[in-house]
Amino acid sequence: QPLDPTLQTGCTNTGGGGCREVPDVSALAGNPYAVMCSGSVGGCPGTSVGAEYFSDAFGTSLAAPSWAATVALADVGCGANVGFLDELLYQDAGDGHSVVGAVTSGNNDFTGTNGGDYPAYASGAQNLATGLGYLGGVDLSAGGLCRAYSPPPAAAAYTPLTPTRICDTRAGNPSQLGGLADQCDSTALKAGDRLEISVGANFAVPATATAVVLNVTAVNPAAGGYVTVYPSGEVPPTASNLNYRAGQVVADLVEVGLGTLGDVTLFTSQPTGLVVDLEGYVDPGSGQGYHPLGAPVRVCDTRIGNPSGLSGSAAQCNGHTLAAGATLAVAVAGSSFGVPAGATAVVLNVTAVHPAAGGYLTAYPDGAATRPTASNVNYVSGVVVPNRVIVPLGADGAVDVYSSASTDVIVDVSGYYQGTGSQYTPLGAPVRICDTRTANPSGLSGLAAQCNGDPLGSGSVRAVSVEGFGAPSTATAVVLNVTAVAPTQNTYLTVFPGGSPPTASDLNPAAGTTEANLVVATVGAGGMVDIYNLAGSTNVVFDLEGWYQ
């Protein structure tokens, strides 16, 4: 190869000109390798026929097999061939976090006659003695190789499904699931556990699907923590989808890419039960395009006294608090909200306000023969809890909202699906693009450090760039997980494309809590979205999951 091949762009060499290494990588041949030797194979010393034992072996002849075995394991861990490994390893090292071990002393002048040619150095991403470094039992699939250098799947359309429960880890199968949906039954998750679940090629999701929409619920966690959902085979990202407190039942919507085998992985930082409901999928061969509204629109508020100041079609729910076990039909399409009569599904934010007791809300198409075994919003008495819902519309353009306990409900719409429109591209794994907390706890740099140490004040609006993290300048909307961290007062947050904050909300955090919600946000001018905070001061965290274009 030439002295500076393109694959080495960004590498830093210590003690020599150019980045071409001798070699690209190395292995430790001086320490023994354990090799299984069988008496049935010629050349195994000192053993009877049929006996097997581990024998120590030395030398460079074992270096290449050790790398080959490690790469084979990386292929399994990534769920696909990692491809041209040289390029991946150099890019990983160029990002400053090489997955291989550095050699910091010695040289390759084994005869002692060449003045210490190719010495190793104590610093530098690469050096002339050992290239990028050596293997020390490292799992390459746990580094950046699976995630960072695979192109995202092609943009594709969305197909909504009637919500279907596909996983419940609680003992005793309380959801009464059967077949593959029973895949998580009685799975006791400990702190730091990862749960892999099958989705693609099952549950009416085609094998060619690139992403799915899931409602993930944490049930009775043992302590405060979080859940991260990402494509199986990818590196666990610095991101979160769901934040919970001990003993809580809390849900959040997730739009996540699928791994190579159609699976997704859920990581939990603390012991908890998990419930997963499937709401739709993204697939190149079918579905509807997305049409974001110019800004979220409030279409229903059941509270007495009309606190949202709604009129016309939007006043349809005024004063109609839901009784326990009641269902409310909410007209969304074919009215003045910007959703046409032919829309097949809508993106809603559904909020339970001051329920009389603990319970849940379920949103589903109006006119459906049965209410699905699924939930969208889980609440306890007296709280204000929102969650994002992507739900099919009934033939009349309405959705039904069922509540298991008496509560007020607010419904905001931010977009709809119909015919041709914007197509969805999931990121290989969520990317953190903003964290206002002091001391940079997420370790962000570059453009991702845009919010570092700058919390939102009372009545303030913050502009956040969503370009530069994979989303193109032509993106019409982005899928974000937005987390409010430790607000000083009860407040609400609204994400919108610019201008004046609309009469709508995305999060309703109580003072001192950490609460998250998925937002399908319309992108404003210059690739920006705005976030508004009503009261007090709060930190916010933005994780980008994908985009529509």
Long-range contacts (C-beta under 8 A, 24 or more apart in sequence): 7-84, 7-86, 7-87, 7-90, 7-91, 8-90, 8-94, 9-90, 9-94, 10-90, 10-91, 10-94, 10-95, 11-90, 11-93, 11-94, 11-125, 11-126, 12-94, 12-124, 12-125, 12-126, 13-124, 13-125, 13-126, 13-127, 13-128, 14-121, 14-123, 14-124, 14-125, 14-126, 14-127, 15-119, 15-121, 15-124, 15-127, 15-128, 16-127, 16-128, 19-126, 21-126, 21-127, 21-128, 21-131, 21-132, 22-108, 22-118, 22-128, 22-131, 23-130, 23-131, 24-86, 24-89, 24-90, 24-131, 24-132, 25-67, 25-89, 25-100, 25-130, 25-131, 25-132, 25-133, 25-134, 25-135, 26-63, 26-103, 26-129, 26-130, 26-131, 26-133, 26-134, 27-60, 27-62, 27-63, 27-64, 27-66, 27-67, 27-134, 27-135, 28-134, 28-135, 28-136, 29-58, 29-59, 29-60, 29-62, 29-63, 30-58, 31-58, 32-56, 32-57, 32-58, 33-57, 33-58, 33-62, 33-66, 35-62, 66-135, 67-135, 70-135, 70-138, 70-140, 71-140, 73-139, 73-140, 73-141, 74-139, 74-140, 74-141, 74-145, 74-146, 76-141, 77-139, 77-140, 77-141, 77-142, 77-146, 77-233, 78-141, 78-145, 78-146, 78-233, 78-234, 78-260, 79-146, 79-232, 79-233, 79-259, 79-260, 79-261, 79-263, 80-146, 80-150, 80-233, 80-260, 82-140, 82-141, 82-145, 82-146, 85-145, 87-149, 88-145, 88-149, 89-132, 89-145, 90-132, 91-144, 91-148, 91-149, 92-143, 92-144, 92-145, 92-148, 93-125, 93-126, 93-132, 94-125, 95-144, 95-148, 96-125, 97-143, 97-144, 98-125, 98-132, 98-133, 99-138, 99-140, 99-142, 99-143, 99-144, 99-145, 100-132, 100-133, 100-134, 100-135, 100-136, 100-138, 101-133, 101-134, 101-135, 101-136, 101-138, 102-130, 102-133, 103-127, 103-129, 103-130, 103-133, 103-134, 141-233, 141-235, 142-235, 143-235, 144-235, 146-233, 146-234, 146-235, 146-428, 147-234, 147-235, 147-237, 147-428, 147-429, 148-235, 148-428, 150-428, 152-257, 152-425, 152-426, 152-427, 152-428, 152-470, 153-210, 153-211, 153-257, 153-425, 153-426, 154-210, 154-284, 154-425, 155-423, 155-424, 155-425, 155-548, 155-549, 156-210, 156-211, 156-282, 156-283, 156-284, 156-287, 156-423, 156-424, 156-425, 157-282, 157-283, 157-284, 157-286, 157-287, 157-288, 157-289, 157-421, 157-423, 157-424, 158-213, 158-280, 158-281, 158-282, 158-287, 158-288, 158-289, 158-290, 158-345, 158-390, 158-417, 158-424, 159-280, 159-281, 159-282, 159-283, 159-286, 159-287, 159-288, 160-279, 160-280, 160-344, 160-345, 160-390, 160-391, 160-392, 160-417, 161-203, 161-204, 161-205, 161-278, 161-279, 161-280, 161-281, 161-392, 162-364, 162-365, 162-368, 162-372, 162-392, 163-215, 163-277, 163-278, 163-279, 163-362, 163-364, 163-372, 163-374, 163-376, 163-391, 164-203, 164-204, 164-277, 164-278, 164-372, 164-373, 164-374, 165-275, 165-276, 165-277, 165-278, 165-373, 165-374, 166-197, 166-199, 166-202, 166-203, 166-276, 166-277, 166-278, 167-195, 167-197, 167-274, 167-275, 167-276, 168-273, 168-274, 168-275, 168-276, 169-195, 169-273, 169-274, 169-275, 170-219, 170-273, 170-275, 175-275, 175-373, 176-373, 184-274, 184-276, 188-271, 189-268, 189-271, 189-272, 189-273, 189-274, 190-271, 191-222, 191-223, 191-225, 191-268, 191-269, 191-270, 191-271, 192-267, 192-268, 192-269, 193-267, 193-268, 194-236, 194-265, 194-266, 194-267, 195-265, 195-266, 195-267, 195-268, 195-274, 196-232, 196-263, 196-264, 196-265, 196-266, 197-263, 197-264, 197-265, 197-266, 197-276, 198-261, 198-262, 198-263, 199-258, 199-262, 199-263, 199-264, 199-278, 200-258, 200-261, 200-262, 200-263, 201-262, 202-262, 203-278, 205-262, 205-278, 205-281, 205-283, 206-281, 206-283, 206-285, 206-286, 207-262, 208-283, 208-284, 208-285, 209-258, 209-262, 209-281, 209-282, 209-283, 210-257, 210-258, 210-282, 210-283, 210-284, 210-426, 211-255, 211-256, 211-257, 211-258, 211-281, 211-282, 211-424, 211-426, 211-546, 212-255, 212-256, 212-258, 212-264, 212-278, 212-280, 212-281, 212-282, 213-253, 213-254, 213-255, 213-278, 213-279, 213-280, 213-281, 213-390, 214-253, 214-254, 214-255, 214-256, 214-264, 214-276, 214-277, 214-278, 214-279, 215-251, 215-252, 215-253, 215-254, 215-276, 215-277, 215-279, 215-374, 215-375, 215-376, 215-387, 215-389, 216-241, 216-242, 216-251, 216-252, 216-253, 216-254, 216-266, 216-274, 216-275, 216-276, 217-249, 217-250, 217-251, 217-274, 217-275, 217-276, 217-277, 217-375, 217-378, 218-242, 218-244, 218-248, 218-249, 218-250, 218-251, 218-268, 218-272, 218-273, 218-274, 219-249, 219-272, 219-273, 219-274, 219-275, 220-247, 220-248, 220-249, 220-272, 220-273, 221-245, 221-246, 221-247, 221-248, 221-268, 221-270, 221-271, 221-272, 221-273, 222-246, 222-270, 222-271, 222-272, 223-270, 223-271, 224-270, 224-514, 225-268, 225-269, 225-270, 225-272, 226-268, 226-269, 227-252, 227-266, 227-267, 227-268, 227-269, 227-272, 227-274, 228-266, 228-267, 228-430, 229-254, 229-256, 229-264, 229-265, 229-266, 229-267, 230-256, 230-257, 230-264, 230-265, 230-267, 230-429, 230-430, 231-256, 231-257, 231-258, 231-259, 231-263, 231-264, 231-265, 231-426, 231-428, 231-429, 232-258, 232-259, 232-260, 232-261, 232-263, 232-264, 232-265, 233-259, 233-260, 233-261, 233-263, 234-259, 234-265, 234-428, 234-429, 235-429, 236-265, 236-267, 236-429, 237-429, 237-430, 237-431, 237-432, 237-543, 238-432, 238-442, 238-443, 239-429, 239-430, 239-431, 239-432, 239-481, 239-543, 240-481, 240-483, 240-516, 240-541, 240-543, 241-430, 241-481, 241-516, 241-518, 241-543, 242-516, 243-483, 243-514, 243-515, 243-516, 244-270, 244-272, 245-513, 248-380, 249-358, 249-378, 249-380, 250-378, 250-385, 251-375, 251-376, 251-377, 251-378, 251-387, 252-387, 252-388, 252-481, 252-516, 252-517, 252-518, 253-279, 253-376, 253-387, 253-388, 253-389, 253-390, 253-517, 253-518, 254-481, 254-518, 254-545, 255-282, 255-424, 255-426, 255-479, 255-518, 255-520, 255-545, 255-546, 256-426, 256-545, 257-426, 257-427, 257-428, 257-429, 257-546, 275-375, 277-374, 277-375, 279-389, 279-390, 279-391, 280-345, 280-390, 282-424, 282-426, 287-417, 288-344, 288-345, 288-417, 288-418, 288-419, 288-421, 289-417, 289-418, 289-419, 289-420, 289-421, 289-422, 289-423, 290-347, 290-415, 290-416, 290-417, 290-421, 290-422, 290-423, 290-424, 290-476, 290-477, 290-520, 290-548, 291-343, 291-415, 291-416, 291-417, 291-418, 291-421, 291-422, 292-414, 292-415, 292-422, 292-476, 292-477, 292-520, 292-522, 292-523, 292-548, 293-337, 293-338, 293-339, 293-413, 293-414, 293-415, 293-416, 293-522, 294-338, 294-497, 294-522, 295-496, 295-497, 295-499, 295-502, 295-504, 295-522, 296-349, 296-412, 296-413, 296-414, 296-494, 296-496, 296-502, 296-504, 296-506, 297-337, 297-338, 297-412, 297-413, 297-414, 297-502, 297-504, 298-410, 298-411, 298-412, 298-502, 298-503, 298-504, 299-330, 299-331, 299-332, 299-335, 299-337, 299-411, 299-412, 299-413, 300-328, 300-330, 300-409, 300-410, 300-411, 301-408, 301-409, 301-410, 301-411, 302-328, 302-408, 302-409, 302-410, 303-353, 303-408, 303-410, 308-410, 308-503, 309-503, 310-503, 312-336, 313-337, 317-409, 317-411, 321-406, 321-407, 321-408, 322-401, 322-403, 322-406, 322-407, 322-408, 322-409, 323-403, 323-406, 324-356, 324-357, 324-359, 324-403, 324-404, 324-405, 324-406, 325-402, 325-403, 325-404, 326-402, 326-403, 327-371, 327-400, 327-401, 327-402, 327-403, 328-400, 328-401, 328-402, 328-403, 328-409, 329-366, 329-398, 329-399, 329-400, 330-398, 330-399, 330-400, 330-401, 330-411, 331-396, 331-397, 331-398, 332-393, 332-397, 332-398, 332-399, 332-411, 332-413, 332-416, 333-393, 333-397, 333-398, 333-416, 334-397, 335-397, 337-413, 338-413, 339-397, 339-413, 339-416, 340-416, 340-418, 341-397, 342-418, 342-419, 343-393, 343-397, 343-416, 343-417, 343-418, 344-392, 344-393, 344-416, 344-417, 344-418, 345-390, 345-391, 345-392, 345-393, 345-416, 345-417, 346-390, 346-391, 346-393, 346-399, 346-413, 346-415, 346-416, 346-417, 347-388, 347-389, 347-390, 347-413, 347-414, 347-415, 347-416, 347-520, 348-388, 348-389, 348-390, 348-391, 348-399, 348-411, 348-412, 348-413, 348-414, 349-386, 349-387, 349-388, 349-389, 349-411, 349-412, 349-414, 349-504, 349-505, 349-506, 349-517, 350-376, 350-377, 350-386, 350-387, 350-388, 350-389, 350-401, 350-409, 350-410, 350-411, 351-377, 351-384, 351-385, 351-386, 351-387, 351-409, 351-410, 351-411, 351-412, 351-505, 351-508, 352-377, 352-379, 352-383, 352-384, 352-385, 352-386, 352-403, 352-407, 352-408, 352-409, 353-384, 353-407, 353-408, 353-409, 353-410, 354-382, 354-383, 354-384, 354-407, 354-408, 355-379, 355-380, 355-381, 355-382, 355-383, 355-403, 355-405, 355-406, 355-407, 356-381, 356-405, 356-406, 356-407, 357-381, 357-405, 357-406, 358-405, 359-403, 359-404, 359-405, 359-407, 360-403, 360-404, 361-401, 361-402, 361-403, 361-404, 361-407, 361-409, 362-401, 362-402, 363-389, 363-391, 363-399, 363-400, 363-401, 363-402, 364-391, 364-392, 364-399, 364-400, 364-402, 365-391, 365-392, 365-393, 365-394, 365-399, 365-400, 366-393, 366-394, 366-395, 366-396, 366-398, 366-399, 366-400, 367-394, 367-395, 367-396, 367-398, 368-394, 368-400, 371-400, 371-402, 379-405, 379-407, 383-510, 384-490, 384-492, 384-508, 384-510, 385-508, 386-410, 386-505, 386-506, 386-507, 386-508, 386-517, 387-517, 387-518, 388-517, 388-518, 388-519, 388-520, 390-520, 410-505, 412-504, 412-505, 414-504, 414-519, 414-520, 414-521, 414-522, 415-477, 415-520, 415-522, 422-476, 422-477, 422-548, 422-549, 423-548, 423-549, 424-479, 424-546, 424-547, 424-548, 425-546, 425-547, 425-548, 425-549, 426-545, 426-546, 427-470, 427-544, 427-545, 427-546, 430-481, 430-543, 430-544, 430-545, 431-469, 431-470, 431-543, 431-544, 432-541, 432-542, 432-543, 432-544, 433-464, 433-465, 433-466, 433-469, 433-542, 433-543, 433-544, 434-464, 434-540, 434-541, 434-542, 435-539, 435-540, 435-541, 435-542, 436-462, 436-539, 436-540, 436-541, 437-485, 437-539, 437-541, 442-541, 451-540, 451-542, 455-537, 455-538, 455-539, 455-540, 456-493, 456-531, 456-533, 456-537, 456-538, 456-539, 456-540, 457-533, 457-537, 458-489, 458-533, 458-534, 458-535, 458-536, 458-537, 459-532, 459-533, 459-534, 459-535, 460-532, 460-533, 461-501, 461-530, 461-531, 461-532, 461-533, 462-530, 462-531, 462-533, 462-540, 463-498, 463-528, 463-529, 463-530, 464-528, 464-529, 464-530, 464-531, 464-542, 465-526, 465-527, 465-528, 466-521, 466-523, 466-527, 466-528, 466-529, 466-544, 466-547, 467-527, 468-527, 469-544, 470-544, 470-547, 471-523, 471-527, 471-544, 471-547, 472-547, 472-549, 473-527, 474-549, 475-523, 475-527, 475-547, 475-548, 475-549, 476-522, 476-523, 476-548, 476-549, 477-520, 477-521, 477-522, 477-523, 477-547, 477-548, 478-520, 478-521, 478-523, 478-529, 478-544, 478-546, 478-547, 478-548, 479-518, 479-519, 479-520, 479-521, 479-544, 479-545, 479-546, 479-547, 479-548, 480-518, 480-519, 480-520, 480-521, 480-529, 480-542, 480-543, 480-544, 480-545, 481-516, 481-517, 481-518, 481-519, 481-542, 481-543, 481-545, 482-506, 482-507, 482-516, 482-517, 482-518, 482-519, 482-531, 482-540, 482-541, 482-542, 482-543, 483-514, 483-515, 483-516, 483-540, 483-541, 483-543, 484-509, 484-513, 484-514, 484-515, 484-516, 484-538, 484-539, 484-540, 485-514, 485-538, 485-539, 485-540, 485-541, 486-512, 486-513, 486-514, 486-538, 486-539, 487-511, 487-512, 487-513, 487-533, 487-536, 487-537, 487-538, 488-536, 488-537, 488-538, 489-535, 489-536, 490-535, 490-536, 491-533, 491-534, 491-535, 491-536, 491-538, 492-534, 493-531, 493-532, 493-533, 493-534, 493-538, 493-540, 494-531, 494-532, 495-519, 495-521, 495-529, 495-530, 495-531, 495-532, 496-521, 496-522, 496-524, 496-529, 496-530, 496-531, 496-532, 497-521, 497-522, 497-523, 497-524, 497-525, 497-528, 497-529, 497-530, 498-524, 498-525, 498-528, 498-529, 498-530, 501-530, 501-532, 509-538, 511-536, 518-545, 520-548, 523-547
